[in-house]
Amino acid sequence: MNLDQNIEIAIKASIHAGKAIMEIYASPDFETEIKEDNSPLTKADKESNKVIMSYLQKTNIPIISEENKMLDYAERKNWNVCWLVDPLDGTKEFIKRNGEFTVNIALIIAGTPILGVIYVPVTKEVYYANVQAKVAFKDVLNNTEETNTLFSEESQLRLSGNQNKELIKVVGSRSHMNEQTEKFIEDLKQKHDQVEIVSKGSSLKFCLVAEGKADVYPRIAPTMEWDTGAGHAICKAVGLKVTQWGSDNELSYNKENLLNPYFLVH
């Protein structure tokens, strides 16, 4: 399998999905539905999904998408390879119009993400990774939205490591923190002079750690596989771990239940 070719397909899909999202984002008003799980759904989620499906279906690799009809595990369990898609991650951020929403596409083999693409439509930033080659990149598209610099050394993400062990930056919510996360942060404060909270919406939380703008991301709240697959791939490619809370076991994908356990990016 040519992973770089599949990355390029996923990047094109995410960019064109981003265009569809931005057309709706720019409109003065858009309708919002509430799904069965009480999460919001907009026309942008649906239009983005249509665009992405039009690209990924040509690869003849099965697709799990938040906005597709969910197939029974009896069928999915035989998929050694599959795409994992969140057409609009951060719908709440989209509705708030704060720009912190993304398009997430990952390729999963045997339950492990091997490539990931995260596109940020508002800033035209695209993060992407080939896990097998252990490389991840960040590009900013030009005004014509071309990706001429794909896989260039200048855009490669390199995890330098935190040289200032006195200051630890933790990805979290500045205003809403559950008890377990607060305890995790209190424990860090026992080991480090300063603990700073950095906050972002959607899968951009993974990107903060992959770029070295944060040191650790504790997630003690529900997420679905499509929320994390692409970010997991990008973090893994730069040498970070995405492990189940309280263990060294890596998050896995295309499980019978697509709900993730709590996890830690470190």
C-alpha positions as CSV (number, residue, x, y, z in Angstrom):
1,M,0.0,0.0,0.0
2,N,1.3,3.4,-1.0
3,L,0.8,5.5,2.2
4,D,2.0,8.8,0.7
5,Q,-0.5,8.4,-2.2
6,N,-3.3,7.8,0.3
7,I,-2.2,10.8,2.4
8,E,-2.4,13.0,-0.7
9,I,-5.9,11.7,-1.4
10,A,-6.9,12.4,2.2
11,I,-5.4,15.9,2.1
12,K,-7.3,16.7,-1.1
13,A,-10.5,15.4,0.4
14,S,-10.1,17.4,3.6
15,I,-9.2,20.6,1.7
16,H,-12.3,20.4,-0.6
17,A,-14.4,19.4,2.4
18,G,-13.0,22.5,4.1
19,K,-14.2,24.7,1.2
20,A,-17.7,23.3,1.6
21,I,-17.6,23.9,5.3
22,M,-16.4,27.5,4.9
23,E,-19.2,28.4,2.4
24,I,-21.7,27.5,5.2
25,Y,-19.6,29.1,7.9
26,A,-19.7,32.4,5.9
27,S,-23.5,32.4,5.6
28,P,-25.3,34.6,8.1
29,D,-27.4,31.8,9.4
30,F,-27.3,28.0,9.4
31,E,-29.6,25.4,10.9
32,T,-28.5,23.1,13.7
33,E,-30.1,19.8,14.5
34,I,-29.6,17.8,17.7
35,K,-28.6,14.1,17.2
36,E,-29.7,11.2,19.4
37,D,-26.6,11.6,21.5
38,N,-27.4,15.3,22.1
39,S,-24.5,16.4,19.9
40,P,-25.2,19.2,17.3
41,L,-25.3,18.5,13.6
42,T,-25.2,21.2,10.9
43,K,-25.4,21.3,7.1
44,A,-21.6,21.7,7.1
45,D,-21.2,18.3,8.7
46,K,-23.3,16.7,6.0
47,E,-21.7,18.6,3.0
48,S,-18.2,17.9,4.3
49,N,-19.0,14.2,4.6
50,K,-20.3,14.1,1.0
51,V,-17.1,15.6,-0.4
52,I,-14.9,13.3,1.6
53,M,-16.8,10.2,0.6
54,S,-16.5,11.2,-3.1
55,Y,-12.7,11.0,-2.7
56,L,-12.2,8.0,-0.3
57,Q,-14.7,5.7,-2.0
58,K,-12.4,5.6,-5.1
59,T,-9.8,3.9,-2.9
60,N,-12.1,0.9,-2.4
61,I,-11.1,0.9,1.3
62,P,-14.1,0.7,3.6
63,I,-15.0,3.8,5.6
64,I,-16.2,4.6,9.1
65,S,-17.5,8.1,9.3
66,E,-19.4,9.9,12.1
67,E,-22.0,10.9,9.5
68,N,-22.5,7.6,7.7
69,K,-24.9,4.9,8.8
70,M,-23.0,2.8,11.3
71,L,-22.5,-0.8,10.2
72,D,-22.7,-3.7,12.6
73,Y,-19.5,-5.0,14.1
74,A,-20.3,-8.4,12.5
75,E,-19.4,-6.7,9.2
76,R,-16.7,-4.3,10.4
77,K,-14.7,-6.9,12.3
78,N,-13.3,-8.3,9.1
79,W,-11.9,-5.0,8.0
80,N,-8.2,-5.1,8.4
81,V,-7.9,-1.8,6.7
82,C,-10.4,1.1,6.9
83,W,-10.7,4.9,6.8
84,L,-11.9,6.7,9.9
85,V,-13.5,10.1,9.3
86,D,-14.9,13.0,11.2
87,P,-16.1,15.4,8.6
88,L,-16.4,18.3,11.1
89,D,-14.7,17.9,14.4
90,G,-15.7,20.6,16.8
91,T,-19.2,21.3,15.6
92,K,-19.8,23.3,18.8
93,E,-16.8,25.4,17.9
94,F,-18.2,25.9,14.4
95,I,-21.5,27.1,15.9
96,K,-19.6,29.5,18.2
97,R,-17.7,30.7,15.1
98,N,-14.3,30.6,16.9
99,G,-12.5,28.9,14.1
100,E,-11.3,25.9,16.2
101,F,-12.8,23.1,14.1
102,T,-11.2,20.6,11.9
103,V,-11.6,17.9,9.3
104,N,-10.1,14.6,10.5
105,I,-9.2,11.6,8.3
106,A,-7.2,8.6,9.4
107,L,-6.3,5.3,7.8
108,I,-6.4,2.3,10.2
109,I,-4.6,-1.0,9.8
110,A,-5.2,-3.9,12.2
111,G,-6.7,-1.4,14.8
112,T,-3.7,1.1,14.6
113,P,-3.6,4.5,12.8
114,I,-1.0,4.5,10.1
115,L,-1.7,7.9,8.5
116,G,-3.6,10.9,9.7
117,V,-4.7,14.2,8.2
118,I,-6.1,17.2,10.2
119,Y,-7.2,20.2,8.2
120,V,-8.2,23.5,9.8
121,P,-10.4,25.3,7.3
122,V,-10.3,28.8,8.9
123,T,-6.5,29.0,9.0
124,K,-5.8,26.7,6.0
125,E,-3.4,24.7,8.1
126,V,-3.0,21.0,7.3
127,Y,-1.3,18.5,9.6
128,Y,-0.5,15.1,8.2
129,A,1.6,12.0,9.1
130,N,2.9,8.8,7.8
131,V,3.3,6.7,10.9
132,Q,5.3,3.9,9.3
133,A,7.9,6.4,8.1
134,K,7.7,8.2,11.5
135,V,7.2,11.6,9.9
136,A,4.6,14.3,10.4
137,F,4.2,17.7,8.7
138,K,2.4,21.0,9.0
139,D,1.7,23.1,5.9
140,V,-0.2,26.3,5.5
141,L,-2.0,26.5,2.2
142,N,-1.5,29.6,0.0
143,N,-4.4,31.6,-1.4
144,T,-5.0,29.2,-4.2
145,E,-5.2,26.4,-1.7
146,E,-2.4,24.4,-3.4
147,T,-0.2,22.0,-1.6
148,N,3.0,22.3,-3.5
149,T,5.2,21.8,-0.4
150,L,3.9,18.4,0.7
151,F,6.5,16.3,2.5
152,S,9.1,19.1,2.5
153,E,11.8,19.1,5.2
154,E,10.9,22.7,6.1
155,S,7.4,21.7,7.1
156,Q,8.3,18.6,9.1
157,L,7.2,18.5,12.7
158,R,10.1,17.5,15.1
159,L,9.5,16.9,18.8
160,S,12.3,18.8,20.5
161,G,11.1,17.9,24.0
162,N,10.5,20.4,26.9
163,Q,13.8,21.7,28.0
164,N,12.2,23.7,30.9
165,K,11.2,20.9,33.3
166,E,10.0,23.5,35.8
167,L,7.1,24.5,33.5
168,I,4.7,21.9,32.2
169,K,1.9,22.8,29.7
170,V,-1.2,20.7,29.9
171,V,-4.0,20.7,27.3
172,G,-7.3,21.2,29.0
173,S,-10.3,23.5,29.4
174,R,-9.7,26.8,31.2
175,S,-13.3,26.9,32.4
176,H,-14.6,23.3,32.6
177,M,-12.4,20.8,34.3
178,N,-13.7,17.6,35.9
179,E,-12.4,16.2,39.2
180,Q,-10.1,13.6,37.7
181,T,-8.4,16.1,35.5
182,E,-8.0,18.5,38.3
183,K,-6.4,15.8,40.4
184,F,-4.0,14.9,37.5
185,I,-3.0,18.6,37.3
186,E,-2.5,18.8,41.1
187,D,-0.2,15.8,41.0
188,L,1.8,17.5,38.3
189,K,2.1,20.6,40.5
190,Q,3.8,18.4,43.1
191,K,6.5,17.6,40.6
192,H,6.9,20.9,38.7
193,D,7.1,24.6,39.8
194,Q,4.6,25.7,37.2
195,V,1.7,24.1,35.4
196,E,0.1,26.1,32.6
197,I,-3.3,25.2,31.0
198,V,-3.4,25.6,27.2
199,S,-6.8,25.2,25.5
200,K,-8.0,24.5,22.0
201,G,-11.1,23.0,20.4
202,S,-11.4,19.8,18.4
203,S,-8.5,17.6,17.4
204,L,-6.2,20.7,17.5
205,K,-5.5,19.5,21.1
206,F,-3.4,16.7,19.6
207,C,-1.7,19.2,17.3
208,L,-0.6,21.3,20.3
209,V,1.3,18.4,21.7
210,A,2.7,17.2,18.4
211,E,4.0,20.8,17.7
212,G,5.6,21.0,21.2
213,K,3.3,23.8,22.3
214,A,2.0,21.6,25.1
215,D,3.6,18.7,26.9
216,V,0.7,16.4,27.8
217,Y,-3.0,16.0,27.0
218,P,-5.2,14.1,29.5
219,R,-8.6,13.2,28.2
220,I,-10.9,12.1,31.0
221,A,-14.1,12.6,29.1
222,P,-15.9,10.7,26.3
223,T,-14.6,10.7,22.7
224,M,-15.3,8.6,19.7
225,E,-12.7,6.9,17.5
226,W,-13.2,9.4,14.7
227,D,-12.4,12.2,17.1
228,T,-8.9,10.8,17.8
229,G,-7.7,8.6,14.9
230,A,-6.0,11.4,12.9
231,G,-4.5,13.2,15.9
232,H,-3.3,9.9,17.3
233,A,-1.4,9.2,14.0
234,I,0.2,12.6,14.0
235,C,1.3,12.3,17.6
236,K,2.6,8.8,17.1
237,A,4.6,9.7,14.0
238,V,6.6,12.3,16.0
239,G,7.3,9.9,18.8
240,L,4.5,10.5,21.3
241,K,2.3,7.9,23.0
242,V,-1.5,7.9,23.1
243,T,-2.3,5.4,25.8
244,Q,-5.4,4.3,27.7
245,W,-5.8,6.1,31.0
246,G,-3.9,4.3,33.8
247,S,-2.1,1.8,31.4
248,D,0.5,1.6,28.7
249,N,-1.9,0.1,26.2
250,E,-2.3,2.2,23.1
251,L,-5.7,3.3,21.9
252,S,-7.1,0.9,19.3
253,Y,-9.6,1.4,16.5
254,N,-12.5,-0.3,14.7
255,K,-13.6,-1.8,18.0
256,E,-17.0,-3.3,18.5
257,N,-17.8,-0.2,20.6
258,L,-16.5,2.9,18.8
259,L,-16.4,4.9,22.1
260,N,-12.8,5.5,23.2
261,P,-11.6,4.8,26.8
262,Y,-10.1,7.8,28.6
263,F,-6.6,8.4,27.4
264,L,-3.3,10.3,27.8
265,V,-1.2,11.9,25.1
266,H,2.4,12.1,26.3
